[in-house]
Amino acid sequence: MNSLECAREDHVLGAVLAGRWPSEDDELVAHAQQCEICREVAEVAVVLRADHDHARREVHVPVAGQVWWRSAVRARLESAQAATRPMAWLHGVTAAIALGILLAVAGMAWPTLIVAADWAREVAAPLIASGEVSGAVSGVLRQSMVVAAAAAACLLVAPVLLYFVLSND
């Protein structure tokens, strides 16, 4: 035998795995205290045995009725989700149609809005005598346009984000 093997190594390992270590054989325990190989085998095997016993105690197998009940609830939930999937598509199509109609109405109304803006400018120009007033008004309009654009972006992006956050798939 070389220095990496011990004839009693198997006995030490068998005693630890059987749960009889260190109370079974005082001679074997004394040998393990003196032999470096057997001492290491005993230390590692004790740790592995304790881990195995701990893992075995944590396993919890549910009752068959509980497993059946959970599978029935899951099946009902999946069938409800499958039934509502066409409605989700319908909501998306409806939103796309509504957005298309809104853009079409805005496109048709745009020339009228330009004519109305020109008329308002012609009416308001004589009323505003000072350049400072018109500068202040244009500054407020510029700032309010940024806020309006941000609000519009939020109104368009928020439903999409909510859909992805709240979807289960």
N, C-alpha and C positions, 0 to 999 in steps of 0.2 A: 504494500500500500504506500501511496505517496502522501505528501503532507496536505493534499486537497481532499482526501477521503478519510472517512472513519467508519469502522465496521458497525458502530452502534447508532449511526446517523438515522437509519431507517426505524430503529426502535424508538428513538426520541420523537421523530416525526409521527409515527403511529400513535404514540401516547398522547401527543398534543391533539391530533385530529380526532382521536376517540374521546377526548375530553377528560382524560385521566392524568393530565400533567398539572402540577408537579407532585400530586399526592400518591401516585401509584407505587413507584419504585425509588426508594432512597438511594440505592446504588446508582441507578441511571441518572438521577438528579445530580449526585456528586460527580459522576463522570462528565455531565454536561457543563458543570461549573469549571471543570479543569480543562476540558477539550474545547478549543476555540470554535471548531466547525460545528459541534453539537450545540454549543451555546448560541451561535448565530442562527442555526436551524430552529431551535426552540423559540428564540425571540421573534423571528419572522413568522413562524407558524402560529404562535399565540396571537399575534396581531391579526393575521389573516383569518384565523378561527373566530376571533371576536367580531371582526367586520362581517363575516359570513353570518354569524348568529344574529347580529344587529339587523342586517338586511332582511333576513328571513322573518324576523319579528315584525317588521314594518309592512310586509305584504298584507293587503286587505282585499279579499275577494268579496265582491258584493253578492247579495242574495239573488237567486235567479229571478224572482219576481221584480226586484228593483231593476235588474238589467232589462227585463221585458218592458217594464213601464217606461224606462228611459228611451228605449228604442221606439216605442209607440209614440212618445212625445216628439222625438226627433223626426219620425216619419210624418206626423201631422204638420210640424213646422216646415219641413222641406216641401210638402205638398202645398202649403199656404204660400210659401215663397214662389213656387213654380206658378201658382195661380195668379199672383200679383205681378209677375214679370211682364206680361203683355200690357198691363195698366201703366207700368213705368215707361214702357216704350211709347204708349199713347200720350202720356204727359210730355215726353220729350218732343214728339212730333207736334203736339199742340203748341208748345212753347216756340218751336221753330216757325210754325205758321204764323203765330201772333207777332213774332219779331219781323218776319217778312212783310206782313201787312203794315206794321208800324213804319218800317223803312219805306214801303211804297207810298204810304200817306205822306210821310215827311218829304219824299221826293216830289210828289205832286204839289204839296203846299209850299215848297221852297221858293218858287218864283213869286208867289203871292207874298211871302214873308219879306222878300227883297224889295218889292214894290212898297210894302207897308213901312219898311225901315227907311227907304228913301223919302217917303211922305213925312215920316216922323222927324227926319233930319231937317227937311225943309221947314216944317212947322216950328221946330225947337231952335233952329239956328238964329232967328231974330230975337228969340226970347233970352238966349244966353249971350250977353254982351261981353262978358269977360272971358279971356282965354284960360284963366286960372280955374274957373268953374268947369269948363269943358275938360281940362286936364285932370281935375279931381274925379270927375264922373268917369272918364275913360280909365283912370287908374283903378277905381272901384270895380268897374266892369271887367277889367283884366284879372283882378284878384278873384272875383266871383266866378269867372269862367274856369279858373284852375280848380276851385272848390267844386263847381258843378261837374267838371270832367272827372274829378276824383270820386265824387258821389256816384256818377253814372258807371264808372269802372267797378266800383264796389257792388253796385246793384247787378251788374252783369256777371261778376266773378263769384260773388257770394253763393248763389244757388249751385253753381258747379262745384265749388269747394264743399258745400254741405252735402251734396250728393256723394262725393267720394269719401268724405269722413263718415257718413252715416250708413254707407252700404256695407253689407256683410260679406260680399264676395271678394 
